[in-house]
Amino acid sequence: MRRLGFVFYILFMFTVAIQPLQAQEKITLNDCIGKALEANYSIKMVRNQEKIADNNTNYAPFLPTVALNAEQNQRVNDSKTKVGGEVNKMNGVASDAYSAGVSLNWRLFDGLSMFTTYAKYQEMLAIGELNTQMSMENLIVNVSEAYYNVIVQHSKLDAAKHSLTLSSERYTRGSR
């Protein structure tokens, strides 16, 4: 049993050692910004809000409203009448009543409220576009800052490595 485990361990290590090692690919600032703009949920939400504002910007305040009504009443009655000593019974008498209606309302003048409403929708659309632009610019600034911070840290690491090699060379020269 131990031999079988040892054989599997050797096979596993052999397959891991044979696989080529892959280095990390270098990524540019534009790639980082593109990936951030695609995957950021805040940007997606702001874009959706801008689409909603765009859908709300329409000429609805200037247009008439149309209303449709339809109604159905159905009744089943049982009745008993007595006329001149004669009794008439009617069971399960059904009556149906249908009605339909259409109404059209068009406000001709509402104190310029329709123009104000339309202007408000346009301003909300402009605000949505500016919010989208602002969110995207903030994201680009944050990604750029992080990207350049990584570059600075990497160059500091290279400088520290170089300083370490120089110090170790000086140490070896001094200890001779």
Phi, psi and omega in degrees: 000319179291324179296319180297318177296320178295320179295315178297322178297316180295316178298319179297313180296324180294317180291325178291320182289331182285327183299136180292142178279135181252129177277159178287140179278149179279139182242139181269169178296320180296322177296317179299315181295317179299315179294322180293319180292328179286322191259353185282123182288330178296319178294319178298319180293318180294322177295320178295321177295324177294321177296321178296316178296324178293320177293328180283340180279100180211182182263025182302322180296339182268347187263157178285162175252141180240132178235136178243136178234142173217140183215144175226129175240132180228130181228146174237122184240147169245130181224154180221121180236149179238116180234115177057037178087352179262133182257124176251126177245133175231119180246138175070035177281122183255142174227137179241140176227128179239143175213150179216152180205152177229135176229142179236123179240130178222112180280122183278320179216127181232031179074031180066018179294325181295325178290322178294318179296316179296319178296323178296318177297320179294321178293322177295324176294316179297320178296319178298319178294318179293323177296319178297313180297317181296317180296320179293318179295319178297319178295318179297319178297315181295318180293318179297318179298315179293320180298311181289331175295320177296319179297317180297315180296322178294318179291326175295321178295317177299318179296320179294320177296316179297318178297321178295318179294320177296317180296319180292325175295317178297321179296316180293325177292320182287332183276355180284000000 
